[in-house]
Each structure stands twice: as C-alpha cells, then as structure tokens.
C-alpha cells in the first residue's frame, strides 16, 4: 500500500467540564473525527488520506484543533459545520481554509491576540 498523501489529526482530548483549558471533545463522542472519517470515505480518498484521532495537540485555547500534515496547517475553533469545507477546499483542492488557520505566531505561544477563542 502506498503512503498516505495527507494525514488529518483531530484532537479528541477530553477534560472535565469547566476545566480552564477547555476540551476539544467535551462529549467524548469524537464527533469531529467521525465526520472527517466519513467525509474522507465519501470523497473516495480512503488509502490516500487518513483521518486520525489525536490526543492533546497543546493548542487548547484554540480548540477544537485539527492539523493537516504534511502541510503543517493548524486549524482552530473547528466545528462540525467546517468539516466539509476543510475537506473540499484543503484536502481535495489544496487551498487551506484561511479563516480557521491558527497563525504561526500563536502556535505554542504564551500570549496571542486570539486567546481565548471560546
């Protein structure tokens, strides 16, 4: 089997309700992961694109967080309504969804004008 062209990592980390950092997967159902997996299959991309569950991606203040490799594009505040746009624009069309990108200056930064996004 050839290697995957893209990996989509979806944070499914859970924290207790009310935790200061929030939770990318508060219900524990992994809805975003399920939607990405179904969307990959629906577009006939199985074997080319992999949608993986991820533990904490350490961008909690921007969550829910999704990262696409090898492009190293980090998305924050991703909702179920954003999944098709990410798949169609970025994964199929190679055009990242600018409005959801976490700026490089905010990744792993102590301060960021976008914190908190909740």
N, CA, C and O atoms as a GROMACS GRO file, in nm:
protein
  472
    1UNK      N    1   0.084  -0.118   0.000
    1UNK     CA    2   0.000   0.000   0.000
    1UNK      C    3   0.089   0.124   0.000
    1UNK      O    4   0.182   0.133   0.080
    2UNK      N    5   0.062   0.221  -0.087
    2UNK     CA    6   0.142   0.344  -0.089
    2UNK      C    7   0.114   0.428   0.035
    2UNK      O    8   0.012   0.412   0.102
    3UNK      N    9   0.207   0.517   0.065
    3UNK     CA   10   0.190   0.602   0.183
    3UNK      C   11   0.074   0.700   0.161
    3UNK      O   12   0.035   0.729   0.048
    4UNK      N   13   0.021   0.749   0.273
    4UNK     CA   14  -0.087   0.846   0.266
    4UNK      C   15  -0.033   0.979   0.215
    4UNK      O   16   0.079   1.018   0.247
    5UNK      N   17  -0.114   1.047   0.136
    5UNK     CA   18  -0.076   1.180   0.086
    5UNK      C   19  -0.094   1.286   0.194
    5UNK      O   20  -0.016   1.382   0.201
    6UNK      N   21  -0.196   1.270   0.277
    6UNK     CA   22  -0.223   1.365   0.385
    6UNK      C   23  -0.273   1.289   0.507
    6UNK      O   24  -0.341   1.187   0.496
    7UNK      N   25  -0.238   1.343   0.622
    7UNK     CA   26  -0.291   1.297   0.750
    7UNK      C   27  -0.366   1.413   0.813
    7UNK      O   28  -0.315   1.526   0.818
    8UNK      N   29  -0.485   1.386   0.860
    8UNK     CA   30  -0.563   1.485   0.934
    8UNK      C   31  -0.569   1.436   1.078
    8UNK      O   32  -0.624   1.329   1.106
    9UNK      N   33  -0.512   1.513   1.168
    9UNK     CA   34  -0.514   1.478   1.310
    9UNK      C   35  -0.619   1.564   1.379
    9UNK      O   36  -0.613   1.686   1.376
   10UNK      N   37  -0.715   1.497   1.441
   10UNK     CA   38  -0.826   1.564   1.507
   10UNK      C   39  -0.812   1.542   1.657
   10UNK      O   40  -0.814   1.428   1.704
   11UNK      N   41  -0.798   1.651   1.732
   11UNK     CA   42  -0.786   1.636   1.877
   11UNK      C   43  -0.914   1.580   1.934
   11UNK      O   44  -1.023   1.633   1.911
   12UNK      N   45  -0.901   1.471   2.010
   12UNK     CA   46  -1.016   1.411   2.077
   12UNK      C   47  -0.993   1.410   2.228
   12UNK      O   48  -1.053   1.330   2.301
   13UNK      N   49  -0.906   1.499   2.274
   13UNK     CA   50  -0.876   1.506   2.417
   13UNK      C   51  -0.998   1.553   2.496
   13UNK      O   52  -1.072   1.641   2.453
   14UNK      N   53  -1.017   1.491   2.611
   14UNK     CA   54  -1.127   1.526   2.700
   14UNK      C   55  -1.073   1.577   2.831
   14UNK      O   56  -0.974   1.525   2.884
   15UNK      N   57  -1.138   1.677   2.883
   15UNK     CA   58  -1.109   1.728   3.017
   15UNK      C   59  -1.241   1.740   3.090
   15UNK      O   60  -1.348   1.744   3.028
   16UNK      N   61  -1.234   1.746   3.223
   16UNK     CA   62  -1.358   1.762   3.299
   16UNK      C   63  -1.429   1.893   3.263
   16UNK      O   64  -1.364   1.992   3.228
   17UNK      N   65  -1.560   1.891   3.273
   17UNK     CA   66  -1.639   2.012   3.246
   17UNK      C   67  -1.590   2.126   3.334
   17UNK      O   68  -1.566   2.108   3.454
   18UNK      N   69  -1.576   2.244   3.273
   18UNK     CA   70  -1.532   2.361   3.347
   18UNK      C   71  -1.381   2.378   3.358
   18UNK      O   72  -1.335   2.474   3.418
   19UNK      N   73  -1.304   2.286   3.301
   19UNK     CA   74  -1.158   2.296   3.306
   19UNK      C   75  -1.116   2.425   3.235
   19UNK      O   76  -1.172   2.462   3.132
   20UNK      N   77  -1.016   2.492   3.292
   20UNK     CA   78  -0.971   2.623   3.239
   20UNK      C   79  -0.926   2.616   3.094
   20UNK      O   80  -0.943   2.713   3.020
   21UNK      N   81  -0.868   2.505   3.051
   21UNK     CA   82  -0.820   2.494   2.913
   21UNK      C   83  -0.928   2.450   2.815
   21UNK      O   84  -0.907   2.453   2.694
   22UNK      N   85  -1.041   2.411   2.866
   22UNK     CA   86  -1.147   2.362   2.778
   22UNK      C   87  -1.119   2.221   2.732
   22UNK      O   88  -1.028   2.155   2.781
   23UNK      N   89  -1.197   2.174   2.638
   23UNK     CA   90  -1.186   2.037   2.589
   23UNK      C   91  -1.223   2.035   2.441
   23UNK      O   92  -1.326   2.090   2.402
   24UNK      N   93  -1.139   1.971   2.360
   24UNK     CA   94  -1.170   1.960   2.217
   24UNK      C   95  -1.280   1.859   2.190
   24UNK      O   96  -1.342   1.862   2.083
   25UNK      N   97  -1.306   1.771   2.285
   25UNK     CA   98  -1.403   1.664   2.267
   25UNK      C   99  -1.487   1.650   2.394
   25UNK      O  100  -1.485   1.545   2.458
   26UNK      N  101  -1.562   1.754   2.429
   26UNK     CA  102  -1.629   1.754   2.559
   26UNK      C  103  -1.729   1.640   2.579
   26UNK      O  104  -1.745   1.592   2.691
   27UNK      N  105  -1.796   1.596   2.474
   27UNK     CA  106  -1.897   1.491   2.489
   27UNK      C  107  -1.835   1.352   2.494
   27UNK      O  108  -1.899   1.257   2.540
   28UNK      N  109  -1.710   1.339   2.448
   28UNK     CA  110  -1.646   1.208   2.443
   28UNK      C  111  -1.686   1.125   2.323
   28UNK      O  112  -1.640   1.012   2.307
   29UNK      N  113  -1.772   1.180   2.238
   29UNK     CA  114  -1.822   1.104   2.123
   29UNK      C  115  -1.728   1.108   2.003
   29UNK      O  116  -1.739   1.025   1.913
   30UNK      N  117  -1.634   1.204   2.000
   30UNK     CA  118  -1.542   1.213   1.887
   30UNK      C  119  -1.613   1.251   1.758
   30UNK      O  120  -1.578   1.200   1.651
   31UNK      N  121  -1.711   1.340   1.767
   31UNK     CA  122  -1.792   1.375   1.650
   31UNK      C  123  -1.709   1.429   1.535
   31UNK      O  124  -1.730   1.390   1.420
   32UNK      N  125  -1.614   1.519   1.563
   32UNK     CA  126  -1.532   1.572   1.454
   32UNK      C  127  -1.455   1.462   1.383
   32UNK      O  128  -1.450   1.459   1.260
   33UNK      N  129  -1.395   1.373   1.459
   33UNK     CA  130  -1.321   1.262   1.398
   33UNK      C  131  -1.412   1.178   1.310
   33UNK      O  132  -1.376   1.145   1.197
   34UNK      N  133  -1.529   1.145   1.360
   34UNK     CA  134  -1.624   1.065   1.282
   34UNK      C  135  -1.662   1.136   1.153
   34UNK      O  136  -1.672   1.072   1.047
   35UNK      N  137  -1.685   1.267   1.160
   35UNK     CA  138  -1.723   1.342   1.040
   35UNK      C  139  -1.609   1.348   0.939
   35UNK      O  140  -1.633   1.336   0.819
   36UNK      N  141  -1.486   1.366   0.986
   36UNK     CA  142  -1.373   1.367   0.894
   36UNK      C  143  -1.356   1.230   0.829
   36UNK      O  144  -1.334   1.221   0.708
   37UNK      N  145  -1.366   1.123   0.907
   37UNK     CA  146  -1.353   0.988   0.850
   37UNK      C  147  -1.460   0.962   0.745
   37UNK      O  148  -1.431   0.913   0.636
   38UNK      N  149  -1.584   0.996   0.777
   38UNK     CA  150  -1.693   0.976   0.682
   38UNK      C  151  -1.674   1.061   0.557
   38UNK      O  152  -1.702   1.016   0.446
   39UNK      N  153  -1.626   1.183   0.575
   39UNK     CA  154  -1.603   1.273   0.461
   39UNK      C  155  -1.492   1.224   0.371
   39UNK      O  156  -1.501   1.238   0.249
   40UNK      N  157  -1.388   1.168   0.429
   40UNK     CA  158  -1.278   1.111   0.350
   40UNK      C  159  -1.332   0.995   0.266
   40UNK      O  160  -1.303   0.985   0.147
   41UNK      N  161  -1.409   0.908   0.329
   41UNK     CA  162  -1.465   0.793   0.258
   41UNK      C  163  -1.561   0.838   0.148
   41UNK      O  164  -1.556   0.786   0.036
   42UNK      N  165  -1.646   0.934   0.179
   42UNK     CA  166  -1.746   0.983   0.082
   42UNK      C  167  -1.680   1.041  -0.042
   42UNK      O  168  -1.736   1.034  -0.152
   43UNK      N  169  -1.562   1.098  -0.026
   43UNK     CA  170  -1.490   1.158  -0.138
   43UNK      C  171  -1.398   1.059  -0.209
   43UNK      O  172  -1.323   1.097  -0.299
   44UNK      N  173  -1.403   0.933  -0.168
   44UNK     CA  174  -1.321   0.830  -0.233
   44UNK      C  175  -1.173   0.844  -0.204
   44UNK      O  176  -1.090   0.804  -0.286
   45UNK      N  177  -1.139   0.900  -0.088
   45UNK     CA  178  -0.999   0.926  -0.055
   45UNK      C  179  -0.937   0.824   0.039
   45UNK      O  180  -0.822   0.839   0.080
   46UNK      N  181  -1.012   0.719   0.074
   46UNK     CA  182  -0.954   0.616   0.161
   46UNK      C  183  -0.830   0.559   0.095
   46UNK      O  184  -0.830   0.529  -0.024
   47UNK      N  185  -0.724   0.544   0.174
   47UNK     CA  186  -0.597   0.496   0.122
   47UNK      C  187  -0.505   0.608   0.078
   47UNK      O  188  -0.384   0.588   0.066
   48UNK      N  189  -0.561   0.726   0.054
   48UNK     CA  190  -0.482   0.844   0.017
   48UNK      C  191  -0.474   0.944   0.132
   48UNK      O  192  -0.372   1.011   0.151
   49UNK      N  193  -0.583   0.953   0.208
   49UNK     CA  194  -0.592   1.048   0.318
   49UNK      C  195  -0.637   0.971   0.442
   49UNK      O  196  -0.727   0.887   0.436
   50UNK      N  197  -0.574   1.001   0.553
   50UNK     CA  198  -0.607   0.933   0.678
   50UNK      C  199  -0.654   1.037   0.780
   50UNK      O  200  -0.585   1.136   0.803
   51UNK      N  201  -0.770   1.015   0.840
   51UNK     CA  202  -0.822   1.100   0.948
   51UNK      C  203  -0.798   1.026   1.079
   51UNK      O  204  -0.863   0.926   1.108
   52UNK      N  205  -0.704   1.076   1.157
   52UNK     CA  206  -0.663   1.012   1.281
   52UNK      C  207  -0.714   1.086   1.404
   52UNK      O  208  -0.716   1.209   1.407
   53UNK      N  209  -0.754   1.009   1.505
   53UNK     CA  210  -0.777   1.067   1.637
   53UNK      C  211  -0.642   1.109   1.693
   53UNK      O  212  -0.541   1.042   1.670
   54UNK      N  213  -0.642   1.217   1.764
   54UNK     CA  214  -0.520   1.262   1.830
   54UNK      C  215  -0.551   1.291   1.975
   54UNK      O  216  -0.663   1.330   2.010
   55UNK      N  217  -0.452   1.272   2.058
   55UNK     CA  218  -0.460   1.322   2.194
   55UNK      C  219  -0.439   1.472   2.187
   55UNK      O  220  -0.448   1.532   2.080
   56UNK      N  221  -0.412   1.532   2.301
   56UNK     CA  222  -0.396   1.676   2.308
   56UNK      C  223  -0.287   1.726   2.213
   56UNK      O  224  -0.175   1.674   2.212
   57UNK      N  225  -0.322   1.826   2.133
   57UNK     CA  226  -0.227   1.888   2.040
   57UNK      C  227  -0.166   2.014   2.101
   57UNK      O  228  -0.091   2.085   2.035
   58UNK      N  229  -0.198   2.040   2.226
   58UNK     CA  230  -0.142   2.150   2.305
   58UNK      C  231  -0.174   2.288   2.248
   58UNK      O  232  -0.095   2.382   2.261
   59UNK      N  233  -0.289   2.299   2.186
   59UNK     CA  234  -0.339   2.428   2.137
   59UNK      C  235  -0.480   2.449   2.192
   59UNK      O  236  -0.569   2.497   2.123
   60UNK      N  237  -0.496   2.413   2.318
   60UNK     CA  238  -0.628   2.407   2.381
   60UNK      C  239  -0.708   2.536   2.369
   60UNK      O  240  -0.829   2.534   2.348
   61UNK      N  241  -0.639   2.648   2.382
   61UNK     CA  242  -0.709   2.776   2.378
   61UNK      C  243  -0.768   2.804   2.241
   61UNK      O  244  -0.853   2.893   2.227
   62UNK      N  245  -0.725   2.730   2.142
   62UNK     CA  246  -0.775   2.748   2.006
   62UNK      C  247  -0.870   2.635   1.965
   62UNK      O  248  -0.912   2.630   1.850
   63UNK      N  249  -0.903   2.547   2.056
   63UNK     CA  250  -0.976   2.427   2.023
   63UNK      C  251  -1.120   2.449   1.982
   63UNK      O  252  -1.175   2.558   1.998
   64UNK      N  253  -1.180   2.346   1.930
   64UNK     CA  254  -1.123   2.219   1.887
   64UNK      C  255  -1.019   2.238   1.775
   64UNK      O  256  -1.035   2.320   1.685
   65UNK      N  257  -0.913   2.159   1.787
   65UNK     CA  258  -0.797   2.175   1.700
   65UNK      C  259  -0.783   2.057   1.603
   65UNK      O  260  -0.806   1.942   1.639
   66UNK      N  261  -0.745   2.092   1.479
   66UNK     CA  262  -0.719   1.993   1.374
   66UNK      C  263  -0.591   2.037   1.305
   66UNK      O  264  -0.572   2.156   1.280
   67UNK      N  265  -0.503   1.941   1.272
   67UNK     CA  266  -0.382   1.974   1.198
   67UNK      C  267  -0.370   1.880   1.078
   67UNK      O  268  -0.398   1.760   1.088
   68UNK      N  269  -0.329   1.936   0.965
   68UNK     CA  270  -0.314   1.858   0.841
   68UNK      C  271  -0.166   1.851   0.807
   68UNK      O  272  -0.099   1.953   0.792
   69UNK      N  273  -0.116   1.728   0.794
   69UNK     CA  274   0.021   1.705   0.751
   69UNK      C  275   0.020   1.631   0.619
   69UNK      O  276  -0.072   1.554   0.594
   70UNK      N  277   0.121   1.653   0.533
   70UNK     CA  278   0.249   1.716   0.560
   70UNK      C  279   0.246   1.868   0.548
   70UNK      O  280   0.351   1.932   0.557
   71UNK      N  281   0.128   1.928   0.529
   71UNK     CA  282   0.119   2.072   0.508
   71UNK      C  283   0.147   2.154   0.633
   71UNK      O  284   0.179   2.273   0.624
   72UNK      N  285   0.137   2.092   0.750
   72UNK     CA  286   0.155   2.160   0.878
   72UNK      C  287   0.063   2.281   0.891
   72UNK      O  288   0.105   2.388   0.937
   73UNK      N  289  -0.062   2.262   0.851
   73UNK     CA  290  -0.163   2.366   0.866
   73UNK      C  291  -0.246   2.332   0.990
   73UNK      O  292  -0.304   2.224   1.000
   74UNK      N  293  -0.249   2.427   1.083
   74UNK     CA  294  -0.320   2.410   1.209
   74UNK      C  295  -0.449   2.488   1.205
   74UNK      O  296  -0.450   2.608   1.177
   75UNK      N  297  -0.559   2.420   1.235
   75UNK     CA  298  -0.690   2.483   1.239
   75UNK      C  299  -0.740   2.488   1.383
   75UNK      O  300  -0.721   2.395   1.460
   76UNK      N  301  -0.805   2.599   1.416
   76UNK     CA  302  -0.862   2.614   1.549
   76UNK      C  303  -1.009   2.651   1.542
   76UNK      O  304  -1.058   2.704   1.442
   77UNK      N  305  -1.079   2.622   1.650
   77UNK     CA  306  -1.221   2.653   1.657
   77UNK      C  307  -1.303   2.576   1.555
   77UNK      O  308  -1.406   2.625   1.508
   78UNK      N  309  -1.258   2.456   1.521
   78UNK     CA  310  -1.325   2.376   1.418
   78UNK      C  311  -1.456   2.321   1.473
   78UNK      O  312  -1.462   2.266   1.583
   79UNK      N  313  -1.561   2.337   1.393
   79UNK     CA  314  -1.693   2.286   1.429
   79UNK      C  315  -1.735   2.182   1.326
   79UNK      O  316  -1.673   2.172   1.219
   80UNK      N  317  -1.839   2.104   1.355
   80UNK     CA  318  -1.888   2.009   1.255
   80UNK      C  319  -1.924   2.076   1.122
   80UNK      O  320  -1.910   2.015   1.016
   81UNK      N  321  -1.969   2.200   1.128
   81UNK     CA  322  -2.006   2.273   1.006
   81UNK      C  323  -1.885   2.306   0.919
   81UNK      O  324  -1.901   2.338   0.801
   82UNK      N  325  -1.763   2.298   0.974
   82UNK     CA  326  -1.641   2.331   0.900
   82UNK      C  327  -1.579   2.211   0.828
   82UNK      O  328  -1.493   2.229   0.741
   83UNK      N  329  -1.619   2.091   0.862
   83UNK     CA  330  -1.553   1.970   0.813
   83UNK      C  331  -1.556   1.961   0.661
   83UNK      O  332  -1.452   1.940   0.599
   84UNK      N  333  -1.673   1.977   0.600
   84UNK     CA  334  -1.681   1.966   0.453
   84UNK      C  335  -1.596   2.073   0.385
   84UNK      O  336  -1.533   2.046   0.283
   85UNK      N  337  -1.593   2.193   0.441
   85UNK     CA  338  -1.513   2.300   0.380
   85UNK      C  339  -1.364   2.266   0.387
   85UNK      O  340  -1.291   2.288   0.289
   86UNK      N  341  -1.318   2.214   0.499
   86UNK     CA  342  -1.177   2.175   0.511
   86UNK      C  343  -1.146   2.063   0.412
   86UNK      O  344  -1.043   2.067   0.344
   87UNK      N  345  -1.233   1.964   0.405
   87UNK     CA  346  -1.209   1.852   0.313
   87UNK      C  347  -1.210   1.897   0.167
   87UNK      O  348  -1.121   1.861   0.090
   88UNK      N  349  -1.310   1.974   0.129
   88UNK     CA  350  -1.321   2.015  -0.011
   88UNK      C  351  -1.215   2.117  -0.050
   88UNK      O  352  -1.152   2.105  -0.156
   89UNK      N  353  -1.195   2.217   0.034
   89UNK     CA  354  -1.100   2.323  -0.001
   89UNK      C  355  -0.956   2.280   0.016
   89UNK      O  356  -0.874   2.295  -0.075
   90UNK      N  357  -0.923   2.226   0.133
   90UNK     CA  358  -0.783   2.195   0.163
   90UNK      C  359  -0.742   2.056   0.115
   90UNK      O  360  -0.645   2.042   0.040
   91UNK      N  361  -0.814   1.956   0.156
   91UNK     CA  362  -0.772   1.818   0.126
   91UNK      C  363  -0.786   1.787  -0.023
   91UNK      O  364  -0.696   1.730  -0.083
   92UNK      N  365  -0.898   1.824  -0.083
   92UNK     CA  366  -0.919   1.797  -0.226
   92UNK      C  367  -0.857   1.908  -0.312
   92UNK      O  368  -0.789   1.879  -0.410
   93UNK      N  369  -0.880   2.034  -0.275
   93UNK     CA  370  -0.839   2.146  -0.359
   93UNK      C  371  -0.705   2.208  -0.326
   93UNK      O  372  -0.661   2.300  -0.395
   94UNK      N  373  -0.638   2.159  -0.221
   94UNK     CA  374  -0.507   2.211  -0.178
   94UNK      C  375  -0.508   2.360  -0.144
   94UNK      O  376  -0.405   2.427  -0.156
   95UNK      N  377  -0.623   2.412  -0.102
   95UNK     CA  378  -0.635   2.551  -0.058
   95UNK      C  379  -0.678   2.552   0.088
   95UNK      O  380  -0.796   2.529   0.118
   96UNK      N  381  -0.586   2.576   0.181
   96UNK     CA  382  -0.625   2.580   0.322
   96UNK      C  383  -0.737   2.682   0.347
   96UNK      O  384  -0.750   2.780   0.275
   97UNK      N  385  -0.815   2.656   0.449
   97UNK     CA  386  -0.927   2.742   0.486
   97UNK      C  387  -0.872   2.851   0.578
   97UNK      O  388  -0.857   2.831   0.699
   98UNK      N  389  -0.843   2.966   0.521
   98UNK     CA  390  -0.773   3.074   0.590
   98UNK      C  391  -0.842   3.117   0.719
   98UNK      O  392  -0.774   3.144   0.818
   99UNK      N  393  -0.974   3.125   0.720
   99UNK     CA  394  -1.045   3.177   0.836
   99UNK      C  395  -1.030   3.089   0.961
   99UNK      O  396  -1.056   3.135   1.072
  100UNK      N  397  -0.988   2.965   0.943
  100UNK     CA  398  -0.973   2.873   1.056
  100UNK      C  399  -0.828   2.850   1.098
  100UNK      O  400  -0.803   2.786   1.200
  101UNK      N  401  -0.734   2.901   1.021
  101UNK     CA  402  -0.593   2.874   1.050
  101UNK      C  403  -0.549   2.945   1.177
  101UNK      O  404  -0.576   3.063   1.197
  102UNK      N  405  -0.480   2.870   1.262
  102UNK     CA  406  -0.415   2.929   1.378
  102UNK      C  407  -0.284   2.989   1.327
  102UNK      O  408  -0.200   2.917   1.274
  103UNK      N  409  -0.265   3.120   1.342
  103UNK     CA  410  -0.142   3.182   1.291
  103UNK      C  411  -0.018   3.120   1.357
  103UNK      O  412  -0.020   3.084   1.474
  104UNK      N  413   0.089   3.109   1.279
  104UNK     CA  414   0.214   3.053   1.332
  104UNK      C  415   0.258   3.125   1.459
  104UNK      O  416   0.314   3.064   1.550
  105UNK      N  417   0.233   3.256   1.465
  105UNK     CA  418   0.275   3.334   1.581
  105UNK      C  419   0.200   3.295   1.708
  105UNK      O  420   0.240   3.332   1.818
  106UNK      N  421   0.090   3.222   1.693
  106UNK     CA  422   0.010   3.180   1.809
  106UNK      C  423   0.038   3.036   1.851
  106UNK      O  424   0.003   2.996   1.962
  107UNK      N  425   0.099   2.957   1.763
  107UNK     CA  426   0.126   2.817   1.797
  107UNK      C  427   0.229   2.812   1.909
  107UNK      O  428   0.339   2.867   1.896
  108UNK      N  429   0.194   2.746   2.016
  108UNK     CA  430   0.281   2.729   2.132
  108UNK      C  431   0.328   2.861   2.192
  108UNK      O  432   0.432   2.866   2.257
  109UNK      N  433   0.251   2.967   2.173
  109UNK     CA  434   0.288   3.099   2.225
  109UNK      C  435   0.225   3.121   2.362
  109UNK      O  436   0.115   3.074   2.390
  110UNK      N  437   0.297   3.192   2.448
  110UNK     CA  438   0.245   3.224   2.580
  110UNK      C  439   0.127   3.320   2.571
  110UNK      O  440   0.031   3.309   2.646
  111UNK      N  441   0.137   3.415   2.477
  111UNK     CA  442   0.027   3.509   2.458
  111UNK      C  443  -0.007   3.514   2.310
  111UNK      O  444   0.077   3.489   2.223
  112UNK      N  445  -0.131   3.547   2.284
  112UNK     CA  446  -0.179   3.550   2.147
  112UNK      C  447  -0.305   3.635   2.144
  112UNK      O  448  -0.389   3.623   2.233
  113UNK      N  449  -0.321   3.719   2.044
  113UNK     CA  450  -0.442   3.802   2.038
  113UNK      C  451  -0.569   3.721   2.018
  113UNK      O  452  -0.680   3.773   2.035
  114UNK      N  453  -0.555   3.594   1.981
  114UNK     CA  454  -0.671   3.510   1.956
  114UNK      C  455  -0.715   3.429   2.078
  114UNK      O  456  -0.814   3.356   2.070
  115UNK      N  457  -0.644   3.440   2.188
  115UNK     CA  458  -0.678   3.363   2.307
  115UNK      C  459  -0.769   3.447   2.394
  115UNK      O  460  -0.750   3.568   2.400
  116UNK      N  461  -0.865   3.391   2.460
  116UNK     CA  462  -0.920   3.260   2.428
  116UNK      C  463  -1.021   3.271   2.316
  116UNK      O  464  -1.079   3.378   2.295
  117UNK      N  465  -1.042   3.164   2.244
  117UNK     CA  466  -1.139   3.163   2.134
  117UNK      C  467  -1.271   3.103   2.179
  117UNK      O  468  -1.364   3.092   2.099
  118UNK      N  469  -1.281   3.066   2.299
  118UNK     CA  470  -1.404   3.001   2.347
  118UNK      C  471  -1.511   3.102   2.375
  118UNK      O  472  -1.621   3.067   2.416
   0.00000   0.00000   0.00000
